[in-house]
Amino acid sequence: MSPTEFPDPGFPNSGFPSSGPGAGINSQIATNRAHAMVLRNSRILIGLTLFGSMVAATFAVLMFFGVISQIIPLSALSVARGFAALQWALAALSMGLMCPWLWKLGRKMADYRVKLDSRGADFNLGTKKQPSNLFLTWDQIAAIKHKRVGNAQQYWVLGTDGSEARFSSYTFFRPKKVARLIAARAGQAIQEA
């Protein structure tokens, strides 16, 4: 072949991948897609989150009794006991606020799931009362992005039509594993945002 001759990109034996749907799909990606998989949060970890909510409520009540023990009897109230009562009150308030937050988090995380099959990725990132469903076929996935926001890992699966599925460590206990499985089946790398 002379330097001016180039193989036709559409010709199968040219060494260039053909363009269009399914371009660049190798046998490993096809094998991964053939096995349906549903990704959910661990029921044990959800149970521990809900149990942690109940523990926080118990501690809030006990700490409230700590406030009362510092205030009563009123005749023995001093600056030091008043300061101790304030500390107990702040601790009780903190635990009291943590209780509903953990309960809501555990209830929401129980409903989140992603189904991966040969057709694509089916996201259900809502609750039973407020479902938030998105289905992206494998060739509709434009990019998978990652960004650390504060203490949470955030991932976006972006569709070619502008749709997106966003999940974090407050959605799944192991969001990186979910993103890696989607990336492996989509044949894409996770990009830093």
C-alpha positions in Angstrom: 0.0 0.0 0.0 1.4 3.4 -0.9 1.5 6.2 1.6 -1.3 8.0 -0.3 -3.7 5.0 -0.1 -5.8 4.7 3.1 -8.2 1.9 3.9 -11.9 2.7 3.6 -13.2 3.3 7.2 -16.5 1.5 6.4 -14.7 -1.6 5.2 -14.7 -4.3 7.9 -11.1 -5.4 7.5 -9.7 -1.8 7.6 -8.8 -1.8 11.3 -11.0 1.2 12.0 -14.2 0.8 14.0 -17.4 1.4 12.1 -19.5 4.2 13.3 -23.2 4.1 14.4 -25.1 2.2 17.1 -23.1 -0.5 18.7 -19.8 0.9 17.5 -16.9 0.0 19.8 -18.8 -2.7 21.6 -16.6 -5.6 22.4 -17.5 -9.1 23.6 -16.9 -8.3 27.3 -19.4 -5.4 27.1 -21.9 -7.6 25.3 -21.5 -10.3 27.9 -22.0 -7.8 30.7 -25.2 -6.5 29.1 -26.6 -10.0 28.6 -26.9 -10.5 32.4 -29.7 -8.5 34.0 -28.9 -7.0 37.3 -30.8 -5.0 39.8 -28.8 -2.7 42.1 -30.3 -1.8 45.5 -29.1 -0.8 48.9 -28.4 -3.4 51.4 -31.4 -4.2 53.6 -29.0 -4.7 56.5 -27.6 -1.2 56.1 -31.0 0.3 55.7 -32.1 -1.5 58.9 -29.1 -0.1 60.7 -29.9 3.4 59.5 -33.5 3.1 60.8 -32.2 1.6 64.0 -29.8 4.5 64.3 -32.8 6.9 64.1 -34.4 5.1 67.0 -31.2 5.2 69.0 -30.9 9.0 68.3 -34.5 9.4 69.6 -33.7 7.5 72.8 -30.5 9.5 73.4 -32.5 12.8 72.8 -35.0 11.8 75.5 -32.2 10.7 77.9 -30.3 14.0 77.3 -33.5 15.9 78.0 -33.5 14.2 81.4 -29.9 15.4 81.8 -31.2 19.0 81.3 -33.8 18.5 84.0 -31.3 16.9 86.4 -29.1 20.0 86.1 -32.0 22.5 86.7 -33.8 20.8 89.5 -33.7 21.6 92.4 -33.9 25.3 91.5 -32.3 26.3 94.8 -29.0 24.5 93.8 -28.9 26.2 90.3 -25.6 27.9 89.7 -23.7 29.3 86.6 -21.9 26.0 86.2 -25.1 23.9 86.5 -26.8 26.3 84.1 -24.0 25.9 81.6 -24.2 22.1 82.0 -27.9 22.3 81.4 -27.3 24.3 78.2 -24.8 21.7 77.0 -27.3 18.9 77.6 -30.0 20.8 75.9 -27.9 21.4 72.8 -26.9 17.7 72.7 -30.6 16.7 73.1 -31.6 19.0 70.3 -28.8 17.6 68.0 -29.9 14.1 68.6 -33.6 15.0 68.2 -32.9 16.6 64.8 -30.8 13.6 63.7 -33.7 11.2 64.4 -36.1 12.3 61.7 -33.2 12.9 59.2 -31.9 9.3 59.6 -35.5 7.9 59.4 -36.3 9.8 56.2 -32.9 8.8 54.7 -33.4 5.1 55.5 -37.0 5.1 54.1 -35.9 6.8 50.9 -32.9 4.6 50.4 -35.1 1.5 50.7 -36.9 2.4 47.4 -33.9 3.4 45.2 -32.8 1.0 42.5 -31.1 0.7 39.1 -31.9 -2.2 36.8 -29.3 -3.0 34.2 -30.3 -5.3 31.4 -29.5 -5.9 27.7 -31.7 -2.9 26.7 -30.2 -0.2 29.0 -30.3 1.3 32.5 -33.6 1.8 34.2 -33.3 4.2 37.1 -35.8 4.5 39.9 -34.5 7.2 42.2 -37.7 8.3 43.8 -40.0 7.0 46.5 -43.3 5.1 46.2 -45.3 8.3 46.6 -43.0 10.4 44.3 -41.5 8.1 41.7 -38.6 9.4 39.6 -38.0 7.0 36.8 -35.6 7.3 33.8 -34.7 4.7 31.2 -31.6 5.2 29.1 -30.7 2.7 26.4 -26.9 2.0 26.3 -26.4 4.0 23.1 -28.3 7.0 24.7 -25.8 7.3 27.5 -23.5 10.3 26.6 -21.3 10.4 29.7 -20.9 9.3 33.2 -19.5 12.1 35.5 -18.2 12.2 39.1 -17.7 15.0 41.5 -17.0 15.2 45.2 -19.4 17.7 46.8 -18.5 18.2 50.5 -18.5 14.8 52.1 -20.7 13.1 49.4 -19.7 11.4 46.1 -22.0 12.6 43.3 -22.5 10.8 40.0 -24.4 11.9 36.9 -25.4 9.6 34.0 -26.1 12.0 31.2 -28.3 11.1 28.2 -27.9 12.2 24.7 -31.3 13.9 24.9 -30.3 16.0 27.9 -31.8 13.8 30.5 -29.8 12.8 33.5 -29.8 10.4 36.4 -28.1 11.8 39.5 -27.2 9.8 42.5 -24.8 10.1 45.4 -23.7 8.5 48.7 -27.1 9.7 50.1 -28.8 7.6 47.4 -26.7 4.5 47.4 -24.4 3.3 50.1 -21.8 2.4 47.4 -22.4 4.9 44.6 -19.0 4.3 43.0 -19.8 0.6 42.5 -23.1 1.6 40.8 -21.3 4.0 38.5 -18.6 1.5 37.6 -21.2 -1.2 36.7 -23.1 1.3 34.5 -19.8 2.5 32.9 -18.7 -1.1 32.2 -22.0 -1.9 30.4 -22.1 1.4 28.5 -18.5 1.1 27.4 -17.5 4.4 28.8 -15.1 5.8 31.4 -16.2 7.8 34.4 -15.2 11.4 33.9 -14.3 13.9 36.6 -16.7 16.9 36.5 
